[in-house]
């Protein structure tokens, strides 16, 4: 029953929730903020806040808004330099809009701009986590985006779906809602296959589920498609966080989801501790260590790897860096 999906994200069952807003929902065809739609969403956020839920928003849209302000071609994505400039100009528009609309609802807004390294480095991750916890404790709604003005091709999330999943870990959230221009995961691309059906619930993200993904972003405004959403689901669920892909193409999308539960829910896997969840959700590693078969057996239950068990290493890494452990079969 799809209506049961929404129960996982109710205030009483999910004290902290991360909501990701895609560019196609927030920015219209002429690259202006869809204020009426956003106001409806923030009405939903205000209602949840009054019910005791703490909400973090991960918002796309800065590049699209800044590209219009600076008259940049291709929506600001013609080059990395254009994207960085567009993000700088657009972020101030975006943050002002959120601050104004949330203030009208009696809620203070806060802004965090994060890079990949801010959540991949353990110490910086813990700093971000502490800041988020303090803001939520003060009743603020943090509005988060990737810091595209300084992020480079090599050190960036590249999409806010995966950023939202990592932010959920940092915020101690138990649920993520990805508001999208599609209403969930389908068995095939519904725009080209009329027989495609919505998958209401996913208990395990296996190869068969991943094969249903389409990496195209239908609006042309965003940077992610279904593949990035499934990657986000993998990060979140491994950390014990439920994730839902839900359509945002209707007024008051959180209230609408609460009413009918339409979307795809990815069930959380039992968590294995905060640090292991952080490790499992990493997008980068500094090297690889190849180990003997006996070392694999020793590591499986969580024991320490003795130096004698390592056959060879690749990359450059130091204490505190994360590496992949590779068996004799690669």
C-alpha positions as CSV (number, residue, x, y, z in Angstrom):
1,X,0.0,0.0,0.0
2,X,1.7,3.2,-1.2
3,X,-0.1,5.3,1.4
4,X,2.0,3.6,4.1
5,X,5.1,5.1,2.6
6,X,4.4,8.5,4.1
7,X,4.2,7.1,7.6
8,X,8.0,6.7,7.7
9,X,8.3,10.5,7.4
10,X,5.7,11.7,9.8
11,X,6.9,14.0,12.6
12,X,6.4,11.5,15.4
13,X,8.4,8.8,13.5
14,X,11.0,11.0,11.9
15,X,12.2,13.7,14.3
16,X,14.7,15.1,11.8
17,X,14.0,15.2,8.1
18,X,16.0,16.3,5.0
19,X,14.1,17.6,2.0
20,X,15.9,18.1,-1.3
21,X,14.4,20.5,-3.8
22,X,15.3,20.1,-7.5
23,X,16.0,23.0,-9.9
24,X,13.1,22.0,-12.2
25,X,10.7,22.5,-9.3
26,X,12.1,25.7,-7.9
27,X,13.0,27.6,-11.1
28,X,10.6,28.2,-14.0
29,X,11.3,28.3,-17.7
30,X,12.5,31.9,-17.7
31,X,14.9,31.2,-14.7
32,X,12.8,32.9,-12.0
33,X,12.0,31.5,-8.6
34,X,8.5,29.9,-8.5
35,X,7.6,31.8,-5.4
36,X,4.0,30.5,-5.1
37,X,5.1,26.9,-5.3
38,X,7.9,27.5,-2.8
39,X,5.6,29.3,-0.4
40,X,3.3,26.2,-0.4
41,X,6.3,24.0,0.3
42,X,7.4,26.2,3.2
43,X,3.8,26.2,4.6
44,X,4.3,22.4,4.8
45,X,7.7,22.9,6.5
46,X,6.1,25.3,9.0
47,X,3.4,22.8,9.8
48,X,5.9,20.1,10.4
49,X,8.0,22.4,12.5
50,X,5.0,23.2,14.7
51,X,4.4,19.4,15.1
52,X,8.0,19.0,16.5
53,X,9.8,17.8,13.4
54,X,13.1,19.5,12.5
55,X,13.6,20.0,8.8
56,X,16.8,20.6,6.7
57,X,16.4,21.8,3.2
58,X,18.9,21.0,0.4
59,X,18.1,23.3,-2.4
60,X,19.2,23.4,-6.0
61,X,18.6,26.4,-8.2
62,X,21.5,28.8,-7.6
63,X,23.2,28.2,-11.0
64,X,20.0,28.6,-13.0
65,X,19.1,31.8,-11.2
66,X,22.6,33.2,-11.5
67,X,22.9,32.4,-15.1
68,X,19.9,34.5,-15.8
69,X,21.2,37.4,-13.7
70,X,24.5,37.3,-15.5
71,X,23.1,36.5,-19.0
72,X,25.2,33.4,-19.3
73,X,24.6,30.8,-22.0
74,X,23.4,27.2,-21.5
75,X,21.9,27.9,-18.1
76,X,25.4,28.7,-16.7
77,X,26.7,25.3,-17.5
78,X,28.8,26.0,-20.6
79,X,32.0,25.8,-18.5
80,X,33.1,25.2,-14.9
81,X,34.0,28.9,-14.7
82,X,30.5,30.0,-15.8
83,X,28.9,27.6,-13.3
84,X,31.0,29.0,-10.5
85,X,30.1,32.6,-11.4
86,X,26.4,31.7,-11.8
87,X,26.4,30.0,-8.5
88,X,27.9,33.0,-6.7
89,X,25.3,35.4,-8.3
90,X,22.4,33.0,-7.8
91,X,23.0,31.9,-4.3
92,X,22.3,35.3,-2.9
93,X,19.0,35.4,-4.7
94,X,18.1,31.9,-3.4
95,X,19.1,32.6,0.2
96,X,17.2,35.9,0.2
97,X,14.0,34.2,-1.0
98,X,14.2,31.4,1.6
99,X,15.0,33.9,4.4
100,X,12.1,36.1,3.5
101,X,9.5,33.4,3.0
102,X,10.5,31.5,6.2
103,X,10.5,34.7,8.2
104,X,6.9,35.3,7.1
105,X,6.1,31.9,8.8
106,X,8.0,32.8,12.0
107,X,10.9,30.5,11.3
108,X,14.6,31.7,11.2
109,X,16.5,30.5,8.1
110,X,20.2,29.6,8.1
111,X,22.5,28.9,5.1
112,X,25.3,26.3,4.8
113,X,27.3,25.9,1.6
114,X,29.2,22.7,1.6
115,X,31.9,21.1,-0.6
116,X,32.5,17.4,-1.0
117,X,35.6,17.6,1.2
118,X,33.5,19.1,4.0
119,X,31.6,15.8,4.4
120,X,34.4,13.4,3.2
121,X,36.9,14.6,5.8
122,X,35.9,13.2,9.2
123,X,36.8,16.2,11.3
124,X,35.0,18.6,9.0
125,X,32.1,16.3,8.8
126,X,31.8,16.4,12.6
127,X,32.0,20.2,12.5
128,X,29.2,20.4,10.0
129,X,27.2,17.9,12.1
130,X,27.6,20.1,15.3
131,X,26.6,23.2,13.4
132,X,23.5,21.5,12.0
133,X,22.5,20.1,15.4
134,X,22.8,23.5,17.1
135,X,20.8,25.3,14.3
136,X,18.0,22.6,14.6
137,X,18.0,22.9,18.4
138,X,17.4,26.7,18.0
139,X,14.4,26.1,15.8
140,X,16.1,27.3,12.5
141,X,15.6,25.7,9.1
142,X,19.1,25.2,7.5
143,X,19.1,25.7,3.8
144,X,22.0,23.8,2.2
145,X,23.6,23.8,-1.2
146,X,26.8,22.6,-2.7
147,X,29.4,25.5,-2.7
148,X,29.6,25.5,-6.5
149,X,31.5,28.8,-6.5
150,X,34.6,27.0,-5.2
151,X,34.0,23.4,-6.1
152,X,36.0,21.9,-9.0
153,X,35.2,19.0,-11.2
154,X,37.4,16.7,-9.1
155,X,36.0,17.7,-5.7
156,X,32.3,18.1,-6.0
157,X,29.1,16.1,-5.4
158,X,27.9,17.1,-8.8
159,X,24.2,16.7,-7.8
160,X,22.2,17.5,-4.7
161,X,20.7,14.1,-4.4
162,X,23.8,12.6,-3.0
163,X,24.5,15.7,-1.0
164,X,21.1,15.4,0.7
165,X,21.9,11.8,1.7
166,X,25.2,12.8,3.2
167,X,23.6,15.8,4.9
168,X,21.1,13.4,6.5
169,X,24.0,11.6,8.2
170,X,25.5,14.8,9.4
171,X,22.1,16.1,10.7
172,X,21.2,12.8,12.5
173,X,18.1,12.6,10.3
174,X,16.2,9.4,9.9
175,X,14.4,10.3,6.6
176,X,15.2,12.0,3.3
177,X,12.6,13.2,0.8
178,X,13.9,13.9,-2.8
179,X,11.3,16.2,-4.4
180,X,11.6,15.7,-8.1
181,X,9.9,16.3,-11.4
182,X,9.1,12.6,-11.5
183,X,6.9,10.7,-8.9
184,X,9.3,7.9,-8.1
185,X,11.2,5.0,-9.6
186,X,9.6,3.3,-12.5
187,X,10.3,-0.2,-14.0
188,X,11.4,1.7,-17.2
189,X,11.5,5.2,-18.4
190,X,7.8,6.2,-18.5
191,X,8.4,8.9,-21.1
192,X,9.4,6.3,-23.7
193,X,7.7,3.1,-22.4
194,X,4.0,3.3,-21.7
195,X,4.0,0.0,-19.9
196,X,6.3,1.3,-17.2
197,X,4.9,1.1,-13.7
198,X,5.8,2.9,-10.4
199,X,7.8,0.9,-7.9
200,X,6.2,1.9,-4.5
201,X,8.7,0.3,-2.2
202,X,12.3,-1.0,-2.4
203,X,13.6,-3.2,0.4
204,X,17.0,-3.9,-1.2
205,X,19.0,-1.9,-3.7
206,X,20.3,-4.6,-5.9
207,X,21.5,-4.8,-9.6
208,X,17.9,-5.3,-10.8
209,X,16.8,-2.0,-9.2
210,X,19.8,-0.1,-10.4
211,X,19.1,-1.3,-14.0
212,X,15.8,0.6,-13.9
213,X,17.6,4.0,-13.6
214,X,17.8,6.6,-16.3
215,X,20.5,9.2,-15.9
216,X,18.8,11.9,-17.9
217,X,17.5,15.0,-16.2
218,X,14.3,15.8,-18.0
219,X,14.2,19.6,-17.3
220,X,17.7,20.4,-18.5
221,X,18.0,22.6,-15.4
222,X,19.4,20.1,-13.0
223,X,22.5,17.9,-12.9
224,X,21.1,14.6,-11.7
225,X,18.8,11.9,-13.0
226,X,17.4,8.7,-11.6
227,X,21.0,7.2,-11.3
228,X,22.0,10.0,-8.9
229,X,18.8,9.4,-6.9
230,X,19.5,5.7,-6.5
231,X,23.1,6.5,-5.5
232,X,21.7,8.8,-2.9
233,X,19.3,6.0,-1.7
234,X,22.3,3.7,-1.4
235,X,24.2,6.2,0.8
236,X,21.1,6.9,3.0
237,X,19.8,3.4,3.5
238,X,23.2,2.0,4.4
239,X,23.3,4.6,7.1
240,X,19.9,3.6,8.5
241,X,18.1,6.5,6.8
242,X,14.9,5.9,4.8
243,X,14.6,7.8,1.5
244,X,11.7,8.6,-0.7
245,X,11.5,9.9,-4.2
246,X,8.4,12.0,-4.5
247,X,6.9,14.3,-7.1
248,X,7.1,18.0,-6.4
249,X,4.9,18.9,-9.3
250,X,1.9,19.7,-7.2
251,X,1.1,22.4,-4.6
252,X,2.1,21.7,-1.0
253,X,4.1,18.6,-2.0
254,X,4.9,17.4,1.5
255,X,1.3,17.6,2.6
256,X,0.2,15.8,-0.6
257,X,2.7,13.0,0.0
258,X,1.5,12.7,3.6
259,X,-2.0,12.3,2.3
260,X,-1.5,9.7,-0.5
261,X,2.0,8.3,0.0
262,X,2.6,8.3,-3.7
263,X,6.3,7.8,-4.5
264,X,9.1,5.3,-4.0
265,X,10.2,4.4,-0.5
266,X,13.7,2.9,-0.1
267,X,13.7,1.2,3.3
268,X,16.5,1.8,5.7
269,X,19.0,-1.0,6.5
270,X,19.9,-1.5,10.1
271,X,22.6,0.9,11.0
272,X,26.1,-0.2,12.1
273,X,27.2,2.8,14.0
274,X,27.8,6.5,13.0
275,X,31.4,6.2,11.9
276,X,30.8,3.0,9.8
277,X,27.8,4.6,8.2
278,X,29.9,7.7,7.3
279,X,32.6,5.3,5.8
280,X,30.0,3.4,3.8
281,X,28.6,6.6,2.3
282,X,31.9,8.1,1.2
283,X,32.2,9.1,-2.5
284,X,36.0,9.3,-2.5
285,X,38.9,7.2,-1.3
286,X,42.6,8.0,-1.1
287,X,44.0,4.5,-2.1
288,X,43.6,0.8,-2.2
289,X,45.2,-2.0,-0.1
290,X,45.3,-5.5,-1.6
291,X,45.1,-8.2,1.0
292,X,45.5,-12.0,1.2
293,X,42.5,-14.3,1.5
294,X,43.3,-14.9,5.2
295,X,43.1,-11.2,5.9
296,X,39.7,-11.0,4.2
297,X,38.4,-13.7,6.6
298,X,39.8,-11.8,9.6
299,X,38.4,-8.4,8.5
300,X,34.9,-9.6,7.8
301,X,33.9,-9.6,11.5
302,X,35.6,-6.3,12.1
303,X,39.1,-7.2,13.3
304,X,42.2,-5.1,12.6
305,X,44.3,-5.8,9.5
306,X,47.9,-6.8,10.5
307,X,50.6,-5.4,8.2
308,X,51.5,-9.0,7.1
309,X,48.1,-9.4,5.5
310,X,48.7,-6.6,3.0
311,X,50.1,-7.6,-0.3
312,X,50.4,-4.2,-1.9
313,X,49.0,-0.6,-1.8
314,X,48.0,2.0,-4.4
315,X,47.6,5.7,-3.9
316,X,49.0,8.2,-1.4
317,X,47.3,8.2,2.0
318,X,48.1,9.0,5.6
319,X,46.6,8.3,9.0
320,X,42.8,9.1,9.1
321,X,42.4,8.7,5.3
322,X,40.0,6.2,3.9
323,X,41.1,3.4,1.6
324,X,39.4,0.5,-0.2
325,X,40.4,-3.1,0.9
326,X,40.7,-5.3,-2.2
327,X,40.8,-9.2,-2.1
328,X,42.9,-11.4,-4.4
329,X,40.1,-11.4,-7.0
330,X,40.1,-7.6,-7.2
